[in-house]
């Protein structure tokens, strides 16, 4: 089980036979990374992060950003050296064997699907608050605005219909083959960056230092499984960064990947880290961001209500808390309205409304990409990668994924979805760091245009940072990963192990139909044969 290690040369040979057109440069990769990173995390989860940490949200962004930076360095080395599809799954297959690679791929399936659901819920907040309430003067009935679960955060909620709708709409677009061109992707990135820049210009002059006191109302560590405090918020806000790993999935379509993939990964991450810390400072400094607990705003020594909980929803329904940052479903637009810039706040809401579906599309694409590679290795049924004769897209797996995403978006709150997604992401990032260290020891002579500096330090820091953040997730999110993994192990033992191409002696796998019929990646004009 642990001995099936796929030869790295076979993986690279398979990628070369696919003959995909390499058209992406470093700037396009950075735009792809920034386009996926800047999304629900900053536009929506700012409120959830403030509820967990208050002004300590700034530290949370820094901690999460630090873990992502060391992880990005590991991603940069291995993605440039192994520029093939599959991301952490493929890297694990070439270093730790089929079984552990399966667990990574299985975790990535959960990550991308749950993350897409979280972004769908985030989009729903801006659609309901900005488009319906502010522009059309329509108040969506509570039973259509949020899910009914205990952590639903909406009193009287039955289903989050806008989130369900956008998830199914994007799924339909992927099935019929509609994707963004490189120019459209660049425009959407420009819209999001311009919106956040405008937010900073308007909020930073309104900052008052007393709003940052107490700076750590819930402390630094909230305790194992609590998900609160600055570190608990960092575990949640980690979701705001994870888009950078999507850059590695485009390695096969990149010119000079040894140079451009590291630039795209690290450049997009550093750009967004600085932005996030400044946005957190502007939001909290302008209107305050203290969390709410049993006795009202937390001033220290108490545990805040869980973000997205029914208890918090009841408090936020009271007049004295209705304007609080932590009670908003559209945090940044809400801040601008509170400081007298309602029109600009509405424009920011429109920017989020327009741009967030592109993030859902990229995430759904990434999920189907993982399915494709696992199916190509024989670990999942090939019917999942069946290509539509007219639209030339993997419509079966896309439809299944889209329905699962839509159901999750309809009934779960954004904060809870983000935490669950983070659990799978942290596991995948940890395994990438292990893969880099193993390849350095086993194959030191292989060409590496980018090498992680001081890998003896960066590698363990990445592993330790991922474990550290995982242990500071809410317990409900932590338990999801082993539960999902247990299901995956059963699937592997019942199906994948017997049908594995590598297990049957088929080392190099090439399916001619995949070369021409894989779905377009958003932001890439041409992925067919040159």
QUIGIUR-V992595 format. One record per residue. N is the residue number from 1. RES is the residue in one small letter. PHI is phi as a letter, one per 40 degrees, with the letter a starting at -180 (none if undefined). OMEGA is omega as a letter, one per 30 degrees, with the letter a starting at -180 (* if undefined). Layout:
# QUIGIUR-V992595
n=N res=RES phi=PHI omega=OMEGA
n=N res=RES phi=PHI omega=OMEGA
This chain:
# QUIGIUR-V992595
n=1 res=x phi=none omega=a
n=2 res=x phi=c omega=a
n=3 res=x phi=c omega=a
n=4 res=x phi=c omega=l
n=5 res=x phi=b omega=a
n=6 res=x phi=c omega=a
n=7 res=x phi=d omega=a
n=8 res=x phi=c omega=l
n=9 res=x phi=c omega=l
n=10 res=x phi=c omega=l
n=11 res=x phi=c omega=a
n=12 res=x phi=c omega=l
n=13 res=x phi=c omega=l
n=14 res=x phi=c omega=a
n=15 res=x phi=c omega=a
n=16 res=x phi=c omega=a
n=17 res=x phi=c omega=a
n=18 res=x phi=c omega=l
n=19 res=x phi=f omega=l
n=20 res=x phi=c omega=a
n=21 res=x phi=c omega=l
n=22 res=x phi=c omega=a
n=23 res=x phi=b omega=a
n=24 res=x phi=c omega=l
n=25 res=x phi=b omega=a
n=26 res=x phi=c omega=a
n=27 res=x phi=c omega=l
n=28 res=x phi=c omega=l
n=29 res=x phi=c omega=l
n=30 res=x phi=c omega=l
n=31 res=x phi=c omega=l
n=32 res=x phi=c omega=l
n=33 res=x phi=c omega=l
n=34 res=x phi=c omega=a
n=35 res=x phi=c omega=l
n=36 res=x phi=c omega=a
n=37 res=x phi=c omega=a
n=38 res=x phi=c omega=a
n=39 res=x phi=a omega=a
n=40 res=x phi=d omega=a
n=41 res=x phi=d omega=a
n=42 res=x phi=c omega=a
n=43 res=x phi=c omega=a
n=44 res=x phi=b omega=a
n=45 res=x phi=c omega=l
n=46 res=x phi=d omega=l
n=47 res=x phi=c omega=l
n=48 res=x phi=c omega=l
n=49 res=x phi=c omega=l
n=50 res=x phi=c omega=l
n=51 res=x phi=c omega=l
n=52 res=x phi=c omega=a
n=53 res=x phi=b omega=a
n=54 res=x phi=g omega=l
n=55 res=x phi=d omega=l
n=56 res=x phi=c omega=l
n=57 res=x phi=d omega=l
n=58 res=x phi=c omega=l
n=59 res=x phi=c omega=l
n=60 res=x phi=d omega=l
n=61 res=x phi=c omega=a
n=62 res=x phi=c omega=l
n=63 res=x phi=c omega=l
n=64 res=x phi=c omega=l
n=65 res=x phi=c omega=l
n=66 res=x phi=c omega=l
n=67 res=x phi=c omega=a
n=68 res=x phi=c omega=a
n=69 res=x phi=c omega=l
n=70 res=x phi=c omega=l
n=71 res=x phi=c omega=l
n=72 res=x phi=c omega=l
n=73 res=x phi=c omega=l
n=74 res=x phi=c omega=l
n=75 res=x phi=c omega=a
n=76 res=x phi=c omega=a
n=77 res=x phi=c omega=a
n=78 res=x phi=c omega=l
n=79 res=x phi=c omega=l
n=80 res=x phi=c omega=a
n=81 res=x phi=c omega=a
n=82 res=x phi=b omega=a
n=83 res=x phi=c omega=a
n=84 res=x phi=b omega=l
n=85 res=x phi=c omega=l
n=86 res=x phi=h omega=l
n=87 res=x phi=f omega=a
n=88 res=x phi=d omega=l
n=89 res=x phi=c omega=a
n=90 res=x phi=c omega=l
n=91 res=x phi=c omega=a
n=92 res=x phi=c omega=a
n=93 res=x phi=c omega=a
n=94 res=x phi=c omega=a
n=95 res=x phi=b omega=a
n=96 res=x phi=b omega=l
n=97 res=x phi=g omega=a
n=98 res=x phi=c omega=a
n=99 res=x phi=c omega=l
n=100 res=x phi=c omega=l
n=101 res=x phi=c omega=l
n=102 res=x phi=d omega=a
n=103 res=x phi=c omega=l
n=104 res=x phi=c omega=l
n=105 res=x phi=c omega=l
n=106 res=x phi=c omega=l
n=107 res=x phi=c omega=l
n=108 res=x phi=c omega=l
n=109 res=x phi=d omega=l
n=110 res=x phi=c omega=a
n=111 res=x phi=d omega=a
n=112 res=x phi=c omega=a
n=113 res=x phi=c omega=a
n=114 res=x phi=c omega=l
n=115 res=x phi=c omega=l
n=116 res=x phi=c omega=l
n=117 res=x phi=c omega=l
n=118 res=x phi=c omega=l
n=119 res=x phi=c omega=l
n=120 res=x phi=c omega=l
n=121 res=x phi=c omega=l
n=122 res=x phi=c omega=l
n=123 res=x phi=c omega=a
n=124 res=x phi=d omega=l
n=125 res=x phi=c omega=l
n=126 res=x phi=c omega=l
n=127 res=x phi=c omega=a
n=128 res=x phi=c omega=a
n=129 res=x phi=c omega=a
n=130 res=x phi=c omega=a
n=131 res=x phi=c omega=a
n=132 res=x phi=c omega=a
n=133 res=x phi=c omega=a
n=134 res=x phi=c omega=a
n=135 res=x phi=c omega=a
n=136 res=x phi=c omega=a
n=137 res=x phi=g omega=a
n=138 res=x phi=b omega=l
n=139 res=x phi=b omega=l
n=140 res=x phi=c omega=l
n=141 res=x phi=d omega=a
n=142 res=x phi=d omega=a
n=143 res=x phi=c omega=l
n=144 res=x phi=b omega=a
n=145 res=x phi=b omega=a
n=146 res=x phi=a omega=a
n=147 res=x phi=c omega=a
n=148 res=x phi=c omega=a
n=149 res=x phi=c omega=a
n=150 res=x phi=d omega=l
n=151 res=x phi=c omega=a
n=152 res=x phi=c omega=l
n=153 res=x phi=g omega=l
n=154 res=x phi=b omega=l
n=155 res=x phi=c omega=l
n=156 res=x phi=g omega=a
n=157 res=x phi=c omega=l
n=158 res=x phi=b omega=a
n=159 res=x phi=a omega=l
n=160 res=x phi=c omega=a
n=161 res=x phi=c omega=l
n=162 res=x phi=d omega=l
n=163 res=x phi=c omega=l
n=164 res=x phi=d omega=a
n=165 res=x phi=c omega=a
n=166 res=x phi=c omega=l
n=167 res=x phi=c omega=l
n=168 res=x phi=c omega=l
n=169 res=x phi=c omega=l
n=170 res=x phi=c omega=l
n=171 res=x phi=d omega=l
n=172 res=x phi=c omega=l
n=173 res=x phi=c omega=l
n=174 res=x phi=c omega=a
n=175 res=x phi=c omega=a
n=176 res=x phi=c omega=l
n=177 res=x phi=g omega=l
n=178 res=x phi=c omega=l
n=179 res=x phi=a omega=l
n=180 res=x phi=c omega=l
n=181 res=x phi=c omega=l
n=182 res=x phi=c omega=a
n=183 res=x phi=c omega=l
n=184 res=x phi=c omega=l
n=185 res=x phi=c omega=l
n=186 res=x phi=c omega=l
n=187 res=x phi=c omega=l
n=188 res=x phi=c omega=l
n=189 res=x phi=c omega=l
n=190 res=x phi=c omega=l
n=191 res=x phi=c omega=a
n=192 res=x phi=c omega=l
n=193 res=x phi=c omega=l
n=194 res=x phi=c omega=l
n=195 res=x phi=c omega=l
n=196 res=x phi=c omega=l
n=197 res=x phi=c omega=l
n=198 res=x phi=c omega=l
n=199 res=x phi=d omega=a
n=200 res=x phi=c omega=a
n=201 res=x phi=c omega=a
n=202 res=x phi=c omega=a
n=203 res=x phi=c omega=a
n=204 res=x phi=d omega=l
n=205 res=x phi=c omega=a
n=206 res=x phi=c omega=a
n=207 res=x phi=c omega=l
n=208 res=x phi=b omega=a
n=209 res=x phi=c omega=a
n=210 res=x phi=c omega=l
n=211 res=x phi=c omega=l
n=212 res=x phi=c omega=a
n=213 res=x phi=b omega=g
n=214 res=x phi=c omega=a
n=215 res=x phi=c omega=l
n=216 res=x phi=b omega=a
n=217 res=x phi=c omega=l
n=218 res=x phi=b omega=l
n=219 res=x phi=g omega=l
n=220 res=x phi=c omega=l
n=221 res=x phi=b omega=l
n=222 res=x phi=c omega=a
n=223 res=x phi=h omega=a
n=224 res=x phi=d omega=l
n=225 res=x phi=g omega=a
n=226 res=x phi=c omega=a
n=227 res=x phi=g omega=l
n=228 res=x phi=b omega=a
n=229 res=x phi=g omega=a
n=230 res=x phi=c omega=a
n=231 res=x phi=c omega=l
n=232 res=x phi=c omega=l
n=233 res=x phi=c omega=l
n=234 res=x phi=c omega=l
n=235 res=x phi=c omega=l
n=236 res=x phi=c omega=a
n=237 res=x phi=c omega=l
n=238 res=x phi=d omega=l
n=239 res=x phi=d omega=a
n=240 res=x phi=c omega=a
n=241 res=x phi=b omega=a
n=242 res=x phi=c omega=a
n=243 res=x phi=c omega=a
n=244 res=x phi=c omega=a
n=245 res=x phi=c omega=l
n=246 res=x phi=c omega=l
n=247 res=x phi=c omega=a
n=248 res=x phi=c omega=l
n=249 res=x phi=c omega=l
n=250 res=x phi=c omega=a
n=251 res=x phi=c omega=a
n=252 res=x phi=c omega=a
n=253 res=x phi=b omega=a
n=254 res=x phi=b omega=l
n=255 res=x phi=c omega=l
n=256 res=x phi=f omega=a
n=257 res=x phi=c omega=l
n=258 res=x phi=c omega=l
n=259 res=x phi=b omega=a
n=260 res=x phi=c omega=l
n=261 res=x phi=c omega=l
n=262 res=x phi=d omega=l
n=263 res=x phi=c omega=a
n=264 res=x phi=c omega=a
n=265 res=x phi=c omega=a
n=266 res=x phi=c omega=a
n=267 res=x phi=c omega=a
n=268 res=x phi=c omega=a
n=269 res=x phi=c omega=l
n=270 res=x phi=c omega=l
n=271 res=x phi=d omega=a
n=272 res=x phi=c omega=l
n=273 res=x phi=c omega=l
n=274 res=x phi=c omega=a
n=275 res=x phi=d omega=a
n=276 res=x phi=c omega=a
n=277 res=x phi=c omega=l
n=278 res=x phi=c omega=l
n=279 res=x phi=c omega=l
n=280 res=x phi=c omega=l
n=281 res=x phi=c omega=a
n=282 res=x phi=c omega=a
n=283 res=x phi=c omega=a
n=284 res=x phi=c omega=a
n=285 res=x phi=c omega=a
n=286 res=x phi=c omega=a
n=287 res=x phi=b omega=a
n=288 res=x phi=g omega=a
n=289 res=x phi=a omega=l
n=290 res=x phi=c omega=l
n=291 res=x phi=c omega=a
n=292 res=x phi=b omega=l
n=293 res=x phi=b omega=a
n=294 res=x phi=d omega=a
n=295 res=x phi=b omega=a
n=296 res=x phi=g omega=a
n=297 res=x phi=c omega=a
n=298 res=x phi=c omega=l
n=299 res=x phi=b omega=l
n=300 res=x phi=h omega=l
n=301 res=x phi=g omega=l
n=302 res=x phi=b omega=l
n=303 res=x phi=b omega=l
n=304 res=x phi=c omega=l
n=305 res=x phi=c omega=l
n=306 res=x phi=d omega=l
n=307 res=x phi=c omega=a
n=308 res=x phi=g omega=a
n=309 res=x phi=c omega=l
n=310 res=x phi=c omega=l
n=311 res=x phi=c omega=l
n=312 res=x phi=c omega=l
n=313 res=x phi=c omega=l
n=314 res=x phi=c omega=l
n=315 res=x phi=c omega=a
n=316 res=x phi=c omega=l
n=317 res=x phi=c omega=l
n=318 res=x phi=c omega=a
n=319 res=x phi=d omega=a
n=320 res=x phi=c omega=a
n=321 res=x phi=b omega=a
n=322 res=x phi=c omega=a
n=323 res=x phi=c omega=a
n=324 res=x phi=c omega=l
n=325 res=x phi=d omega=a
n=326 res=x phi=c omega=a
n=327 res=x phi=b omega=a
n=328 res=x phi=c omega=l
n=329 res=x phi=c omega=l
n=330 res=x phi=b omega=a
n=331 res=x phi=d omega=a
n=332 res=x phi=c omega=l
n=333 res=x phi=c omega=l
n=334 res=x phi=c omega=l
n=335 res=x phi=c omega=a
n=336 res=x phi=c omega=l
n=337 res=x phi=c omega=a
n=338 res=x phi=c omega=a
n=339 res=x phi=c omega=l
n=340 res=x phi=g omega=l
n=341 res=x phi=b omega=a
n=342 res=x phi=c omega=a
n=343 res=x phi=c omega=l
n=344 res=x phi=c omega=l
n=345 res=x phi=d omega=l
n=346 res=x phi=c omega=l
n=347 res=x phi=c omega=l
n=348 res=x phi=c omega=l
n=349 res=x phi=c omega=l
n=350 res=x phi=c omega=l
n=351 res=x phi=d omega=l
n=352 res=x phi=c omega=l
n=353 res=x phi=d omega=a
n=354 res=x phi=c omega=a
n=355 res=x phi=c omega=a
n=356 res=x phi=c omega=l
n=357 res=x phi=d omega=l
n=358 res=x phi=c omega=l
n=359 res=x phi=c omega=l
n=360 res=x phi=d omega=a
n=361 res=x phi=c omega=l
n=362 res=x phi=c omega=a
n=363 res=x phi=c omega=l
n=364 res=x phi=c omega=l
n=365 res=x phi=c omega=a
n=366 res=x phi=d omega=l
n=367 res=x phi=c omega=l
n=368 res=x phi=c omega=l
n=369 res=x phi=c omega=l
n=370 res=x phi=c omega=l
n=371 res=x phi=d omega=a
n=372 res=x phi=d omega=a
n=373 res=x phi=c omega=l
n=374 res=x phi=c omega=l
n=375 res=x phi=c omega=l
n=376 res=x phi=c omega=l
n=377 res=x phi=c omega=l
n=378 res=x phi=g omega=a
n=379 res=x phi=c omega=l
n=380 res=x phi=b omega=a
n=381 res=x phi=d omega=a
n=382 res=x phi=c omega=l
n=383 res=x phi=c omega=l
n=384 res=x phi=c omega=l
n=385 res=x phi=b omega=l
n=386 res=x phi=c omega=a
n=387 res=x phi=b omega=l
n=388 res=x phi=c omega=a
n=389 res=x phi=c omega=a
n=390 res=x phi=c omega=a
n=391 res=x phi=c omega=l
n=392 res=x phi=f omega=l
n=393 res=x phi=b omega=l
n=394 res=x phi=c omega=a
n=395 res=x phi=c omega=a
n=396 res=x phi=c omega=a
n=397 res=x phi=c omega=l
n=398 res=x phi=c omega=l
n=399 res=x phi=c omega=l
n=400 res=x phi=c omega=l
n=401 res=x phi=c omega=a
n=402 res=x phi=c omega=l
n=403 res=x phi=c omega=l
n=404 res=x phi=c omega=l
n=405 res=x phi=c omega=a
n=406 res=x phi=c omega=l
n=407 res=x phi=c omega=l
n=408 res=x phi=c omega=l
n=409 res=x phi=c omega=a
n=410 res=x phi=c omega=a
n=411 res=x phi=b omega=a
n=412 res=x phi=b omega=l
n=413 res=x phi=c omega=a
n=414 res=x phi=c omega=a
n=415 res=x phi=c omega=a
n=416 res=x phi=c omega=l
n=417 res=x phi=c omega=a
n=418 res=x phi=c omega=a
n=419 res=x phi=c omega=l
n=420 res=x phi=c omega=l
n=421 res=x phi=c omega=a
n=422 res=x phi=c omega=a
n=423 res=x phi=d omega=l
n=424 res=x phi=c omega=a
n=425 res=x phi=c omega=a
n=426 res=x phi=c omega=l
n=427 res=x phi=c omega=a
n=428 res=x phi=c omega=l
n=429 res=x phi=c omega=l
n=430 res=x phi=c omega=a
n=431 res=x phi=c omega=l
n=432 res=x phi=c omega=l
n=433 res=x phi=c omega=l
n=434 res=x phi=c omega=a
n=435 res=x phi=c omega=l
n=436 res=x phi=c omega=a
n=437 res=x phi=c omega=l
n=438 res=x phi=c omega=l
n=439 res=x phi=c omega=l
n=440 res=x phi=d omega=a
n=441 res=x phi=c omega=a
n=442 res=x phi=c omega=a
n=443 res=x phi=b omega=a
n=444 res=x phi=c omega=a
n=445 res=x phi=c omega=a
n=446 res=x phi=c omega=a
n=447 res=x phi=c omega=l
n=448 res=x phi=b omega=l
n=449 res=x phi=c omega=l
n=450 res=x phi=b omega=l
n=451 res=x phi=b omega=l
n=452 res=x phi=c omega=l
n=453 res=x phi=c omega=l
n=454 res=x phi=f omega=a
n=455 res=x phi=d omega=l
n=456 res=x phi=d omega=l
n=457 res=x phi=b omega=a
n=458 res=x phi=c omega=a
n=459 res=x phi=d omega=l
n=460 res=x phi=c omega=l
n=461 res=x phi=c omega=l
n=462 res=x phi=c omega=l
n=463 res=x phi=c omega=a
n=464 res=x phi=c omega=l
n=465 res=x phi=c omega=l
n=466 res=x phi=c omega=l
n=467 res=x phi=c omega=a
n=468 res=x phi=c omega=l
n=469 res=x phi=c omega=l
n=470 res=x phi=d omega=a
n=471 res=x phi=c omega=l
n=472 res=x phi=b omega=l
n=473 res=x phi=c omega=l
n=474 res=x phi=d omega=a
n=475 res=x phi=d omega=a
n=476 res=x phi=c omega=l
n=477 res=x phi=c omega=l
n=478 res=x phi=c omega=a
n=479 res=x phi=c omega=a
n=480 res=x phi=c omega=a
n=481 res=x phi=c omega=l
n=482 res=x phi=c omega=l
n=483 res=x phi=c omega=l
n=484 res=x phi=c omega=l
n=485 res=x phi=c omega=l
n=486 res=x phi=c omega=l
n=487 res=x phi=c omega=a
n=488 res=x phi=c omega=l
n=489 res=x phi=c omega=l
n=490 res=x phi=c omega=l
n=491 res=x phi=c omega=a
n=492 res=x phi=c omega=a
n=493 res=x phi=c omega=a
n=494 res=x phi=c omega=a
n=495 res=x phi=b omega=a
n=496 res=x phi=c omega=a
n=497 res=x phi=c omega=a
n=498 res=x phi=c omega=a
n=499 res=x phi=b omega=l
n=500 res=x phi=d omega=l
n=501 res=x phi=c omega=l
n=502 res=x phi=c omega=l
n=503 res=x phi=c omega=l
n=504 res=x phi=c omega=l
n=505 res=x phi=g omega=l
n=506 res=x phi=c omega=a
n=507 res=x phi=c omega=a
n=508 res=x phi=b omega=a
n=509 res=x phi=b omega=l
n=510 res=x phi=a omega=l
n=511 res=x phi=b omega=a
n=512 res=x phi=d omega=a
n=513 res=x phi=c omega=a
n=514 res=x phi=c omega=a
n=515 res=x phi=c omega=a
n=516 res=x phi=b omega=a
n=517 res=x phi=b omega=l
n=518 res=x phi=c omega=a
n=519 res=x phi=c omega=l
n=520 res=x phi=c omega=l
n=521 res=x phi=c omega=l
n=522 res=x phi=d omega=l
n=523 res=x phi=g omega=a
n=524 res=x phi=b omega=a
n=525 res=x phi=c omega=a
n=526 res=x phi=a omega=l
n=527 res=x phi=b omega=l
n=528 res=x phi=c omega=l
n=529 res=x phi=c omega=l
n=530 res=x phi=c omega=*
